[in-house]
Amino acid sequence: VVNKMIIASNFKTNHTRKSTREYLIKLNNFISEKSISNIDIMVFPPSVAFDNFKDFNKHIDIGAQNAYHTIRGSFTGDIGKEHLDEFNINSILIGHSERRTIFNETQDLIDLKFKFYSSYGFKIIYCIGEPLEIKEQGIEKTIDYLENQLKSIDLDYKNLIIAYEPIWAIGTGKTATLNDIDEVHTRLKNIIDKPILYGGSVKACNSKDITDIKNVDGLLIGTASWNIDDFCRIIDIVNL
Ligand code: 13P
């Protein structure tokens, strides 16, 4: 069985509830009109934009960018599983580099989130990626670093998707070269038999070249996905 390509948009701290709804309506219409059936589309809005999209959403898997490993409780400023259940959200990003670096999420905390949300069967996009100083030390050091981020999670978990996002390529306009991506994804596939998405300055002009790489199973896109027309264009290009 050939896995479907996965294209995911991470809104990060962009879009309100109102603009998220407008975006998702346009995206659904686009997928219907183009009869796109061989790509799974995922969108990760900020949690304040969660809503009941059931009245129109037929095509898009809506996920959470982050949540605490609890159903509910005293965790000021955070959300729990109950808040995801209210909107039938069963997908979550775990280990994004912005969570790791800006919010100081440790691997221990990430492991707890992984254990908790996997115990409920969530689809988990688990993000890994090396900083520039590791990349500059070469491929073996890079793979060691990535393996270290993988070693404490259950790599056999059935709803696991990996996103390889080199930190130096996120939001910088510096995409990894096709050779870099090919090499890292090929090495990762020897370690883990799961879909592996690439993320980091993906845009319309490089999306097809990246998804054409053998061991790339999809894309996790930030900046270039926030405008609905740009995101539709990328889906269109990858679908060709
Ligand atoms: P950019 O596409 O803005 O580089 O962000 C990538 C990313 O972090 C997606 O999760």
py3Dmol code that shows the C-alpha trace and the ligand (Angstrom):
import py3Dmol

protein = """\
ATOM      1  CA  VAL A   1       0.000   0.000   0.000  1.00  0.00           C
ATOM      2  CA  VAL A   2       1.404   3.379  -0.976  1.00  0.00           C
ATOM      3  CA  ASN A   3       0.776   5.953   1.714  1.00  0.00           C
ATOM      4  CA  LYS A   4      -1.026   9.098   0.669  1.00  0.00           C
ATOM      5  CA  MET A   5       0.994  12.282   0.584  1.00  0.00           C
ATOM      6  CA  ILE A   6       0.301  14.491   3.613  1.00  0.00           C
ATOM      7  CA  ILE A   7       0.313  18.274   3.402  1.00  0.00           C
ATOM      8  CA  ALA A   8      -0.075  20.135   6.677  1.00  0.00           C
ATOM      9  CA  SER A   9      -0.369  23.814   7.523  1.00  0.00           C
ATOM     10  CA  ASN A  10       0.884  25.007  10.884  1.00  0.00           C
ATOM     11  CA  PHE A  11      -0.736  28.389  11.572  1.00  0.00           C
ATOM     12  CA  LYS A  12       1.499  29.022  14.613  1.00  0.00           C
ATOM     13  CA  THR A  13       0.326  32.324  16.196  1.00  0.00           C
ATOM     14  CA  ASN A  14      -1.604  33.452  13.105  1.00  0.00           C
ATOM     15  CA  HIS A  15      -5.289  33.631  12.183  1.00  0.00           C
ATOM     16  CA  THR A  16      -8.237  34.386  14.425  1.00  0.00           C
ATOM     17  CA  ARG A  17     -11.341  32.242  14.826  1.00  0.00           C
ATOM     18  CA  LYS A  18     -13.034  34.309  12.101  1.00  0.00           C
ATOM     19  CA  SER A  19     -10.204  34.079   9.578  1.00  0.00           C
ATOM     20  CA  THR A  20      -9.627  30.394  10.366  1.00  0.00           C
ATOM     21  CA  ARG A  21     -13.225  29.631   9.446  1.00  0.00           C
ATOM     22  CA  GLU A  22     -12.932  31.608   6.201  1.00  0.00           C
ATOM     23  CA  TYR A  23      -9.677  29.817   5.381  1.00  0.00           C
ATOM     24  CA  LEU A  24     -11.150  26.372   6.028  1.00  0.00           C
ATOM     25  CA  ILE A  25     -14.267  27.091   3.958  1.00  0.00           C
ATOM     26  CA  LYS A  26     -12.088  28.134   1.003  1.00  0.00           C
ATOM     27  CA  LEU A  27      -9.835  25.135   1.465  1.00  0.00           C
ATOM     28  CA  ASN A  28     -12.774  22.721   1.505  1.00  0.00           C
ATOM     29  CA  ASN A  29     -14.192  24.287  -1.639  1.00  0.00           C
ATOM     30  CA  PHE A  30     -10.833  24.037  -3.349  1.00  0.00           C
ATOM     31  CA  ILE A  31     -10.403  20.359  -2.480  1.00  0.00           C
ATOM     32  CA  SER A  32     -13.926  19.572  -3.716  1.00  0.00           C
ATOM     33  CA  GLU A  33     -13.548  21.509  -6.969  1.00  0.00           C
ATOM     34  CA  LYS A  34     -10.190  19.947  -7.750  1.00  0.00           C
ATOM     35  CA  SER A  35     -11.330  16.504  -6.533  1.00  0.00           C
ATOM     36  CA  ILE A  36      -8.118  16.118  -4.584  1.00  0.00           C
ATOM     37  CA  SER A  37      -8.179  12.601  -3.185  1.00  0.00           C
ATOM     38  CA  ASN A  38      -4.585  11.422  -3.065  1.00  0.00           C
ATOM     39  CA  ILE A  39      -3.361  13.991  -0.535  1.00  0.00           C
ATOM     40  CA  ASP A  40      -4.335  14.131   3.137  1.00  0.00           C
ATOM     41  CA  ILE A  41      -4.667  17.756   4.176  1.00  0.00           C
ATOM     42  CA  MET A  42      -4.147  18.810   7.779  1.00  0.00           C
ATOM     43  CA  VAL A  43      -4.474  22.253   9.385  1.00  0.00           C
ATOM     44  CA  PHE A  44      -3.205  23.255  12.837  1.00  0.00           C
ATOM     45  CA  PRO A  45      -4.919  26.504  13.889  1.00  0.00           C
ATOM     46  CA  PRO A  46      -4.249  28.217  17.216  1.00  0.00           C
ATOM     47  CA  SER A  47      -6.456  26.653  19.892  1.00  0.00           C
ATOM     48  CA  VAL A  48      -8.556  29.807  20.332  1.00  0.00           C
ATOM     49  CA  ALA A  49      -9.736  29.310  16.743  1.00  0.00           C
ATOM     50  CA  PHE A  50     -11.094  25.800  17.404  1.00  0.00           C
ATOM     51  CA  ASP A  51     -14.730  25.630  16.514  1.00  0.00           C
ATOM     52  CA  ASN A  52     -17.363  23.274  15.284  1.00  0.00           C
ATOM     53  CA  PHE A  53     -16.542  23.119  11.590  1.00  0.00           C
ATOM     54  CA  LYS A  54     -18.749  20.073  11.004  1.00  0.00           C
ATOM     55  CA  ASP A  55     -21.316  22.067   9.025  1.00  0.00           C
ATOM     56  CA  PHE A  56     -18.893  22.456   6.121  1.00  0.00           C
ATOM     57  CA  ASN A  57     -15.655  20.588   6.804  1.00  0.00           C
ATOM     58  CA  LYS A  58     -15.487  17.358   4.814  1.00  0.00           C
ATOM     59  CA  HIS A  59     -11.870  17.168   3.806  1.00  0.00           C
ATOM     60  CA  ILE A  60      -9.543  18.563   6.406  1.00  0.00           C
ATOM     61  CA  ASP A  61      -8.100  16.986   9.498  1.00  0.00           C
ATOM     62  CA  ILE A  62      -7.903  19.761  12.104  1.00  0.00           C
ATOM     63  CA  GLY A  63      -5.219  19.328  14.736  1.00  0.00           C
ATOM     64  CA  ALA A  64      -3.781  21.039  17.806  1.00  0.00           C
ATOM     65  CA  GLN A  65      -0.376  22.744  17.782  1.00  0.00           C
ATOM     66  CA  ASN A  66       0.111  21.876  21.422  1.00  0.00           C
ATOM     67  CA  ALA A  67      -1.763  20.737  24.532  1.00  0.00           C
ATOM     68  CA  TYR A  68      -0.853  19.661  28.035  1.00  0.00           C
ATOM     69  CA  HIS A  69      -0.841  15.973  28.997  1.00  0.00           C
ATOM     70  CA  THR A  70      -3.995  16.172  31.033  1.00  0.00           C
ATOM     71  CA  ILE A  71      -7.727  15.934  30.557  1.00  0.00           C
ATOM     72  CA  ARG A  72      -8.246  19.062  32.654  1.00  0.00           C
ATOM     73  CA  GLY A  73      -6.687  20.582  35.761  1.00  0.00           C
ATOM     74  CA  SER A  74      -4.669  23.463  37.160  1.00  0.00           C
ATOM     75  CA  PHE A  75      -2.233  24.341  34.391  1.00  0.00           C
ATOM     76  CA  THR A  76      -2.694  28.071  33.920  1.00  0.00           C
ATOM     77  CA  GLY A  77      -2.572  29.175  30.326  1.00  0.00           C
ATOM     78  CA  ASP A  78      -2.652  25.688  28.861  1.00  0.00           C
ATOM     79  CA  ILE A  79      -5.353  23.450  27.417  1.00  0.00           C
ATOM     80  CA  GLY A  80      -6.118  19.780  27.982  1.00  0.00           C
ATOM     81  CA  LYS A  81      -7.637  16.881  26.114  1.00  0.00           C
ATOM     82  CA  GLU A  82     -11.153  17.926  27.106  1.00  0.00           C
ATOM     83  CA  HIS A  83     -10.724  21.082  25.027  1.00  0.00           C
ATOM     84  CA  LEU A  84      -9.738  19.032  22.022  1.00  0.00           C
ATOM     85  CA  ASP A  85     -12.552  16.513  22.521  1.00  0.00           C
ATOM     86  CA  GLU A  86     -15.115  19.327  22.421  1.00  0.00           C
ATOM     87  CA  PHE A  87     -14.237  19.844  18.766  1.00  0.00           C
ATOM     88  CA  ASN A  88     -13.445  16.198  17.904  1.00  0.00           C
ATOM     89  CA  ILE A  89      -9.760  16.974  17.499  1.00  0.00           C
ATOM     90  CA  ASN A  90      -7.703  13.782  17.361  1.00  0.00           C
ATOM     91  CA  SER A  91      -4.436  15.066  15.928  1.00  0.00           C
ATOM     92  CA  ILE A  92      -1.614  16.955  17.588  1.00  0.00           C
ATOM     93  CA  LEU A  93       1.862  18.326  16.915  1.00  0.00           C
ATOM     94  CA  ILE A  94       4.385  17.268  19.554  1.00  0.00           C
ATOM     95  CA  GLY A  95       7.986  18.412  19.863  1.00  0.00           C
ATOM     96  CA  HIS A  96       7.911  21.359  17.466  1.00  0.00           C
ATOM     97  CA  SER A  97      11.230  23.202  17.649  1.00  0.00           C
ATOM     98  CA  GLU A  98       9.472  26.431  18.667  1.00  0.00           C
ATOM     99  CA  ARG A  99       8.049  24.569  21.681  1.00  0.00           C
ATOM    100  CA  ARG A 100      11.454  23.101  22.424  1.00  0.00           C
ATOM    101  CA  THR A 101      13.452  26.324  22.077  1.00  0.00           C
ATOM    102  CA  ILE A 102      11.144  29.283  22.806  1.00  0.00           C
ATOM    103  CA  PHE A 103       9.060  27.544  25.485  1.00  0.00           C
ATOM    104  CA  ASN A 104      11.917  25.427  26.848  1.00  0.00           C
ATOM    105  CA  GLU A 105      10.047  22.149  26.490  1.00  0.00           C
ATOM    106  CA  THR A 106      12.400  19.412  27.597  1.00  0.00           C
ATOM    107  CA  GLN A 107      12.520  15.957  26.052  1.00  0.00           C
ATOM    108  CA  ASP A 108      11.002  14.653  29.315  1.00  0.00           C
ATOM    109  CA  LEU A 109       7.959  16.887  28.941  1.00  0.00           C
ATOM    110  CA  ILE A 110       7.661  16.000  25.262  1.00  0.00           C
ATOM    111  CA  ASP A 111       7.785  12.299  26.190  1.00  0.00           C
ATOM    112  CA  LEU A 112       4.940  12.791  28.695  1.00  0.00           C
ATOM    113  CA  LYS A 113       2.821  14.511  26.057  1.00  0.00           C
ATOM    114  CA  PHE A 114       3.588  11.738  23.589  1.00  0.00           C
ATOM    115  CA  LYS A 115       2.656   9.002  26.090  1.00  0.00           C
ATOM    116  CA  PHE A 116      -0.553  10.747  27.078  1.00  0.00           C
ATOM    117  CA  TYR A 117      -1.891  11.560  23.605  1.00  0.00           C
ATOM    118  CA  SER A 118      -0.796   8.236  22.107  1.00  0.00           C
ATOM    119  CA  SER A 119      -2.672   6.419  24.895  1.00  0.00           C
ATOM    120  CA  TYR A 120      -5.829   8.040  23.482  1.00  0.00           C
ATOM    121  CA  GLY A 121      -4.996   7.093  19.902  1.00  0.00           C
ATOM    122  CA  PHE A 122      -4.245  10.599  18.672  1.00  0.00           C
ATOM    123  CA  LYS A 123      -2.549  11.033  15.328  1.00  0.00           C
ATOM    124  CA  ILE A 124       0.784  12.517  16.391  1.00  0.00           C
ATOM    125  CA  ILE A 125       3.028  14.566  14.160  1.00  0.00           C
ATOM    126  CA  TYR A 126       6.249  14.298  16.091  1.00  0.00           C
ATOM    127  CA  CYS A 127       8.736  17.009  15.102  1.00  0.00           C
ATOM    128  CA  ILE A 128      12.492  16.633  15.117  1.00  0.00           C
ATOM    129  CA  GLY A 129      15.247  18.841  13.755  1.00  0.00           C
ATOM    130  CA  GLU A 130      18.803  19.919  14.361  1.00  0.00           C
ATOM    131  CA  PRO A 131      20.176  23.418  15.013  1.00  0.00           C
ATOM    132  CA  LEU A 132      22.708  24.971  12.634  1.00  0.00           C
ATOM    133  CA  GLU A 133      25.742  24.207  14.814  1.00  0.00           C
ATOM    134  CA  ILE A 134      24.932  20.492  14.617  1.00  0.00           C
ATOM    135  CA  LYS A 135      24.255  20.564  10.886  1.00  0.00           C
ATOM    136  CA  GLU A 136      27.655  22.182  10.380  1.00  0.00           C
ATOM    137  CA  GLN A 137      29.301  19.183  12.082  1.00  0.00           C
ATOM    138  CA  GLY A 138      28.119  16.899   9.307  1.00  0.00           C
ATOM    139  CA  ILE A 139      25.614  14.177   8.554  1.00  0.00           C
ATOM    140  CA  GLU A 140      26.681  11.676  11.248  1.00  0.00           C
ATOM    141  CA  LYS A 141      26.335  14.267  14.021  1.00  0.00           C
ATOM    142  CA  THR A 142      23.007  15.352  12.545  1.00  0.00           C
ATOM    143  CA  ILE A 143      21.650  11.802  12.527  1.00  0.00           C
ATOM    144  CA  ASP A 144      22.906  11.244  16.105  1.00  0.00           C
ATOM    145  CA  TYR A 145      21.067  14.383  17.178  1.00  0.00           C
ATOM    146  CA  LEU A 146      17.836  13.330  15.475  1.00  0.00           C
ATOM    147  CA  GLU A 147      18.109   9.764  16.818  1.00  0.00           C
ATOM    148  CA  ASN A 148      18.392  11.236  20.273  1.00  0.00           C
ATOM    149  CA  GLN A 149      15.068  13.033  19.777  1.00  0.00           C
ATOM    150  CA  LEU A 150      13.492   9.753  18.659  1.00  0.00           C
ATOM    151  CA  LYS A 151      14.894   7.325  21.192  1.00  0.00           C
ATOM    152  CA  SER A 152      12.419   7.906  24.024  1.00  0.00           C
ATOM    153  CA  ILE A 153       9.184   7.694  22.037  1.00  0.00           C
ATOM    154  CA  ASP A 154       7.408   4.571  20.798  1.00  0.00           C
ATOM    155  CA  LEU A 155       8.481   4.363  17.156  1.00  0.00           C
ATOM    156  CA  ASP A 156       5.971   1.567  16.524  1.00  0.00           C
ATOM    157  CA  TYR A 157       3.011   3.716  17.546  1.00  0.00           C
ATOM    158  CA  LYS A 158       0.434   3.217  14.813  1.00  0.00           C
ATOM    159  CA  ASN A 159      -0.691   6.831  14.407  1.00  0.00           C
ATOM    160  CA  LEU A 160       2.782   8.308  14.314  1.00  0.00           C
ATOM    161  CA  ILE A 161       3.993  10.670  11.611  1.00  0.00           C
ATOM    162  CA  ILE A 162       7.452  12.237  11.787  1.00  0.00           C
ATOM    163  CA  ALA A 163       8.176  15.788  10.653  1.00  0.00           C
ATOM    164  CA  TYR A 164      11.811  16.566   9.941  1.00  0.00           C
ATOM    165  CA  GLU A 165      12.238  20.306  10.346  1.00  0.00           C
ATOM    166  CA  PRO A 166      15.841  21.518  10.459  1.00  0.00           C
ATOM    167  CA  ILE A 167      15.707  24.469  12.878  1.00  0.00           C
ATOM    168  CA  TRP A 168      17.916  26.662  10.710  1.00  0.00           C
ATOM    169  CA  ALA A 169      15.409  26.317   7.861  1.00  0.00           C
ATOM    170  CA  ILE A 170      12.308  27.322   9.835  1.00  0.00           C
ATOM    171  CA  GLY A 171      10.968  30.753   8.991  1.00  0.00           C
ATOM    172  CA  THR A 172      14.334  31.792   7.593  1.00  0.00           C
ATOM    173  CA  GLY A 173      13.682  31.392   3.883  1.00  0.00           C
ATOM    174  CA  LYS A 174      16.630  28.960   3.855  1.00  0.00           C
ATOM    175  CA  THR A 175      15.319  25.629   2.683  1.00  0.00           C
ATOM    176  CA  ALA A 176      17.525  22.598   3.082  1.00  0.00           C
ATOM    177  CA  THR A 177      18.968  21.499  -0.261  1.00  0.00           C
ATOM    178  CA  LEU A 178      17.258  18.602  -2.017  1.00  0.00           C
ATOM    179  CA  ASN A 179      20.390  16.533  -1.321  1.00  0.00           C
ATOM    180  CA  ASP A 180      20.271  17.375   2.410  1.00  0.00           C
ATOM    181  CA  ILE A 181      16.606  16.387   2.586  1.00  0.00           C
ATOM    182  CA  ASP A 182      17.150  13.212   0.574  1.00  0.00           C
ATOM    183  CA  GLU A 183      20.082  12.149   2.732  1.00  0.00           C
ATOM    184  CA  VAL A 184      18.411  12.806   6.089  1.00  0.00           C
ATOM    185  CA  HIS A 185      15.060  11.270   5.097  1.00  0.00           C
ATOM    186  CA  THR A 186      16.760   8.171   3.703  1.00  0.00           C
ATOM    187  CA  ARG A 187      18.753   7.729   6.908  1.00  0.00           C
ATOM    188  CA  LEU A 188      15.630   8.296   9.016  1.00  0.00           C
ATOM    189  CA  LYS A 189      13.674   5.692   7.035  1.00  0.00           C
ATOM    190  CA  ASN A 190      16.263   3.122   8.088  1.00  0.00           C
ATOM    191  CA  ILE A 191      15.516   3.955  11.712  1.00  0.00           C
ATOM    192  CA  ILE A 192      11.753   4.385  11.551  1.00  0.00           C
ATOM    193  CA  ASP A 193       9.130   2.948   9.236  1.00  0.00           C
ATOM    194  CA  LYS A 194       6.631   5.820   9.353  1.00  0.00           C
ATOM    195  CA  PRO A 195       5.622   8.664   7.030  1.00  0.00           C
ATOM    196  CA  ILE A 196       8.216  11.446   7.220  1.00  0.00           C
ATOM    197  CA  LEU A 197       7.238  15.008   6.335  1.00  0.00           C
ATOM    198  CA  TYR A 198       9.711  17.767   5.553  1.00  0.00           C
ATOM    199  CA  GLY A 199       9.259  21.270   6.986  1.00  0.00           C
ATOM    200  CA  GLY A 200      11.302  24.463   6.830  1.00  0.00           C
ATOM    201  CA  SER A 201      10.740  27.283   4.330  1.00  0.00           C
ATOM    202  CA  VAL A 202       8.645  25.154   1.988  1.00  0.00           C
ATOM    203  CA  LYS A 203       6.959  27.315  -0.632  1.00  0.00           C
ATOM    204  CA  ALA A 204       5.161  26.881  -3.946  1.00  0.00           C
ATOM    205  CA  CYS A 205       8.388  27.052  -5.967  1.00  0.00           C
ATOM    206  CA  ASN A 206      10.158  24.229  -4.103  1.00  0.00           C
ATOM    207  CA  SER A 207       7.201  22.084  -3.004  1.00  0.00           C
ATOM    208  CA  LYS A 208       7.183  19.733  -5.986  1.00  0.00           C
ATOM    209  CA  ASP A 209      10.940  19.138  -5.993  1.00  0.00           C
ATOM    210  CA  ILE A 210      10.774  18.263  -2.311  1.00  0.00           C
ATOM    211  CA  THR A 211       7.771  15.931  -2.519  1.00  0.00           C
ATOM    212  CA  ASP A 212       9.357  14.205  -5.529  1.00  0.00           C
ATOM    213  CA  ILE A 213      12.159  12.980  -3.244  1.00  0.00           C
ATOM    214  CA  LYS A 214      11.617   9.280  -2.638  1.00  0.00           C
ATOM    215  CA  ASN A 215      11.525   9.248   1.148  1.00  0.00           C
ATOM    216  CA  VAL A 216       9.526  12.454   1.573  1.00  0.00           C
ATOM    217  CA  ASP A 217       5.917  11.617   2.427  1.00  0.00           C
ATOM    218  CA  GLY A 218       4.616  15.139   2.730  1.00  0.00           C
ATOM    219  CA  LEU A 219       5.138  18.683   3.930  1.00  0.00           C
ATOM    220  CA  LEU A 220       4.628  20.630   7.148  1.00  0.00           C
ATOM    221  CA  ILE A 221       4.357  24.269   6.143  1.00  0.00           C
ATOM    222  CA  GLY A 222       4.323  27.474   8.183  1.00  0.00           C
ATOM    223  CA  THR A 223       4.729  30.886   6.530  1.00  0.00           C
ATOM    224  CA  ALA A 224       3.834  29.890   2.959  1.00  0.00           C
ATOM    225  CA  SER A 225       0.576  28.268   4.072  1.00  0.00           C
ATOM    226  CA  TRP A 226      -0.987  31.155   5.978  1.00  0.00           C
ATOM    227  CA  ASN A 227      -2.436  32.743   2.879  1.00  0.00           C
ATOM    228  CA  ILE A 228      -5.157  30.441   1.574  1.00  0.00           C
ATOM    229  CA  ASP A 229      -4.361  31.060  -2.109  1.00  0.00           C
ATOM    230  CA  ASP A 230      -0.700  30.204  -1.537  1.00  0.00           C
ATOM    231  CA  PHE A 231      -1.604  27.011   0.315  1.00  0.00           C
ATOM    232  CA  CYS A 232      -4.042  25.933  -2.419  1.00  0.00           C
ATOM    233  CA  ARG A 233      -1.336  26.578  -5.006  1.00  0.00           C
ATOM    234  CA  ILE A 234       1.071  24.316  -3.171  1.00  0.00           C
ATOM    235  CA  ILE A 235      -1.542  21.542  -2.961  1.00  0.00           C
ATOM    236  CA  ASP A 236      -2.233  21.987  -6.668  1.00  0.00           C
ATOM    237  CA  ILE A 237       1.453  21.797  -7.586  1.00  0.00           C
ATOM    238  CA  VAL A 238       2.108  18.707  -5.461  1.00  0.00           C
ATOM    239  CA  ASN A 239      -1.037  17.072  -6.868  1.00  0.00           C
ATOM    240  CA  LEU A 240       0.223  17.356 -10.489  1.00  0.00           C
TER     241      LEU A 240
END
"""
ligand_1 = """\
10
13P
P 8.124 27.799 7.848
O 7.393 27.122 6.716
O 7.611 29.173 8.148
O 9.603 27.739 7.666
O 7.794 26.955 9.162
C 7.973 25.580 9.161
C 7.385 25.035 10.394
O 7.886 25.253 11.487
C 6.160 24.232 10.288
O 5.857 23.611 11.494
"""
view = py3Dmol.view(width=600, height=400)
view.addModel(protein, "pdb")
view.setStyle({"model": 0}, {"cartoon": {"style": "trace"}})
view.addModel(ligand_1, "xyz")
view.setStyle({"model": 1}, {"stick": {}})
view.zoomTo()
view.show()
